[in-house]
Amino acid sequence: MVSSKVWGDKTVFACDECGFKYADAETAKECENFCKTHNACNPKLTALALAR
């Protein structure tokens, strides 16, 4: 389940599997699904991450 967090003055969405934070919930959910399925992070998605 993707969680939302306040980071500075923005709300970010975190992958609960790896902890990467994204600007939108959809990308965080894609990351979470990939992490669960492959037990690894997708480099194309992590390139979009704001932070870990």
MDAnalysis code that builds the backbone (N, CA, C; Angstrom):
import MDAnalysis as mda
import numpy as np

u = mda.Universe.empty(156, n_residues=52, atom_resindex=np.repeat(np.arange(52), 3), trajectory=True)
u.add_TopologyAttr("name", ["N", "CA", "C"] * 52)
u.add_TopologyAttr("resid", np.arange(1, 53))
u.add_TopologyAttr("resname", ["MET", "VAL", "SER", "SER", "LYS", "VAL", "TRP", "GLY", "ASP", "LYS", "THR", "VAL", "PHE", "ALA", "CYS", "ASP", "GLU", "CYS", "GLY", "PHE", "LYS", "TYR", "ALA", "ASP", "ALA", "GLU", "THR", "ALA", "LYS", "GLU", "CYS", "GLU", "ASN", "PHE", "CYS", "LYS", "THR", "HIS", "ASN", "ALA", "CYS", "ASN", "PRO", "LYS", "LEU", "THR", "ALA", "LEU", "ALA", "LEU", "ALA", "ARG"])
u.atoms.positions = np.array([
    [0.836, -1.168, 0.000],
    [0.000, 0.000, 0.000],
    [0.891, 1.245, 0.000],
    [0.686, 2.110, -0.913],
    [1.415, 3.358, -1.025],
    [0.988, 4.281, 0.104],
    [1.952, 4.949, 0.712],
    [1.609, 5.886, 1.779],
    [1.964, 7.309, 1.364],
    [1.206, 8.261, 1.861],
    [1.492, 9.664, 1.565],
    [2.151, 10.284, 2.786],
    [3.083, 11.195, 2.524],
    [3.819, 11.854, 3.589],
    [4.009, 13.312, 3.228],
    [4.042, 14.155, 4.229],
    [4.352, 15.559, 3.998],
    [5.867, 15.686, 4.054],
    [6.418, 16.243, 2.997],
    [7.867, 16.391, 2.869],
    [8.131, 17.846, 2.519],
    [8.596, 18.594, 3.485],
    [8.730, 20.029, 3.276],
    [7.340, 20.633, 3.163],
    [7.093, 21.306, 2.050],
    [5.770, 21.891, 1.825],
    [4.952, 21.104, 0.815],
    [5.394, 19.875, 0.498],
    [4.720, 19.045, -0.512],
    [4.248, 17.735, 0.097],
    [3.256, 17.162, -0.522],
    [2.845, 15.803, -0.191],
    [3.491, 14.885, -1.211],
    [4.186, 13.871, -0.726],
    [4.828, 12.896, -1.608],
    [4.235, 11.526, -1.301],
    [4.442, 10.604, -2.218],
    [3.894, 9.262, -2.103],
    [5.044, 8.271, -2.106],
    [5.059, 7.401, -1.112],
    [6.180, 6.488, -0.927],
    [5.801, 5.045, -1.231],
    [6.709, 4.359, -1.889],
    [6.597, 2.914, -2.078],
    [6.909, 2.274, -0.730],
    [5.998, 1.491, -0.199],
    [6.208, 0.871, 1.103],
    [7.180, -0.304, 1.040],
    [7.531, -0.732, -0.141],
    [8.490, -1.830, -0.293],
    [9.935, -1.332, -0.203],
    [10.266, -0.283, -0.948],
    [11.660, 0.180, -0.999],
    [11.877, 1.550, -0.377],
    [10.805, 2.311, -0.197],
    [10.919, 3.603, 0.446],
    [11.127, 4.789, -0.472],
    [11.262, 4.573, -1.773],
    [11.417, 5.695, -2.691],
    [10.163, 6.557, -2.659],
    [10.370, 7.870, -2.740],
    [9.263, 8.817, -2.694],
    [9.054, 9.446, -4.066],
    [7.776, 9.599, -4.444],
    [7.408, 10.112, -5.762],
    [6.416, 11.259, -5.629],
    [6.336, 12.069, -6.667],
    [5.434, 13.221, -6.677],
    [3.977, 12.809, -6.848],
    [3.737, 11.608, -7.409],
    [2.350, 11.174, -7.623],
    [2.152, 9.731, -7.159],
    [0.939, 9.445, -6.757],
    [0.596, 8.131, -6.212],
    [0.691, 7.030, -7.265],
    [0.387, 7.353, -8.511],
    [0.410, 6.339, -9.569],
    [1.819, 5.763, -9.766],
    [2.826, 6.619, -9.799],
    [4.203, 6.149, -9.971],
    [4.652, 5.350, -8.754],
    [4.273, 5.800, -7.575],
    [4.624, 5.065, -6.358],
    [3.985, 3.674, -6.370],
    [2.773, 3.570, -6.844],
    [2.089, 2.277, -6.928],
    [2.773, 1.365, -7.955],
    [3.181, 1.938, -9.098],
    [3.922, 1.156, -10.097],
    [5.208, 0.607, -9.494],
    [5.906, 1.458, -8.746],
    [7.141, 1.045, -8.098],
    [6.871, -0.090, -7.112],
    [5.859, 0.075, -6.299],
    [5.523, -0.934, -5.311],
    [5.174, -2.270, -5.963],
    [4.392, -2.233, -7.033],
    [4.039, -3.466, -7.740],
    [5.278, -4.140, -8.323],
    [6.171, -3.343, -8.911],
    [7.397, -3.903, -9.477],
    [8.253, -4.522, -8.373],
    [8.417, -3.806, -7.270],
    [9.228, -4.311, -6.152],
    [8.693, -5.643, -5.634],
    [7.380, -5.728, -5.477],
    [6.769, -6.957, -4.965],
    [6.940, -8.112, -5.945],
    [6.774, -7.826, -7.225],
    [6.830, -8.870, -8.242],
    [8.251, -9.381, -8.488],
    [9.218, -8.450, -8.534],
    [10.583, -8.795, -8.933],
    [11.586, -8.787, -7.788],
    [11.136, -8.404, -6.600],
    [12.021, -8.296, -5.443],
    [13.245, -7.428, -5.760],
    [13.010, -6.376, -6.536],
    [14.050, -5.433, -6.950],
    [13.372, -4.147, -7.413],
    [14.169, -3.090, -7.562],
    [13.641, -1.815, -8.036],
    [13.824, -1.682, -9.546],
    [12.897, -0.991, -10.173],
    [12.949, -0.724, -11.606],
    [13.758, 0.560, -11.822],
    [14.884, 0.495, -12.539],
    [15.719, 1.686, -12.736],
    [14.982, 2.848, -13.410],
    [14.047, 2.555, -14.287],
    [13.298, 3.634, -14.944],
    [12.399, 4.359, -13.965],
    [11.859, 3.638, -12.997],
    [11.015, 4.281, -11.984],
    [11.858, 5.003, -10.935],
    [12.959, 4.401, -10.531],
    [13.777, 5.043, -9.512],
    [14.401, 6.341, -10.033],
    [14.552, 6.450, -11.322],
    [15.039, 7.705, -11.921],
    [14.050, 8.837, -11.702],
    [12.779, 8.517, -11.482],
    [11.746, 9.507, -11.241],
    [11.580, 9.831, -9.755],
    [12.253, 9.107, -8.911],
    [12.099, 9.282, -7.467],
    [12.652, 10.628, -7.008],
    [11.988, 11.200, -6.036],
    [12.417, 12.465, -5.452],
    [13.485, 12.219, -4.377],
    [13.347, 11.120, -3.656],
    [14.279, 10.776, -2.581],
    [14.012, 9.347, -2.147],
    [14.872, 8.871, -1.282],
    [14.662, 7.561, -0.708],
    [14.489, 7.685, 0.770],
])
